[in-house]
């Protein structure tokens, strides 16, 4: 089941995220944040952007969220996306379904562009993004140092919808989640 994350999910989110911080390069975070920090991140982002989880039998197996791309107001219509799947739940199609729901929610908000930032080579992440319609937009060479190595970072971009001129206001997720559009999206995602 796909649903909006809530504060009680922080422990599960932390568990899913831990291997990427300690042993992987999916994130360039090098010190493991605590559960309280994860909870605060979730609740803060949920005001403006979707943070959703995949739950089975009461257990959160994956999460995906959008976040601000840059601080300047001119960037309001573009958002960066992230997804993490528990090691026990990979290769089951969860990522694509959860990510698809995230992208659809961003469309409902009025966001025009999604950006995925991938530590290279990142074959499985590149494959998933390209299957979702993302296209390569550039590479930042040797941009992150982690696990005793320098890593390139690739940027993938997806136009969610053509931009309007002038653009309408991006609907904060806190408002979107109260609409019939969000309810219908969630119902379709869980059908």
Protein Blocks (a to p, Z undefined) as FASTA:
>chain_A
ZZdddfklmmmmmmmmmmmmmmmckbccfbdcdfklmmmmmmmmmmmmccddddeehiaf
bdcddddfblbfklmmgccddddddfklgonommmmmmmmmmmmmmmnopabdcdddddf
klmmmmmmmmnopacfbdcehkbceehiacddddddddfbdcdddddddddfklmmmpmk
lmmmmmmmmZZ
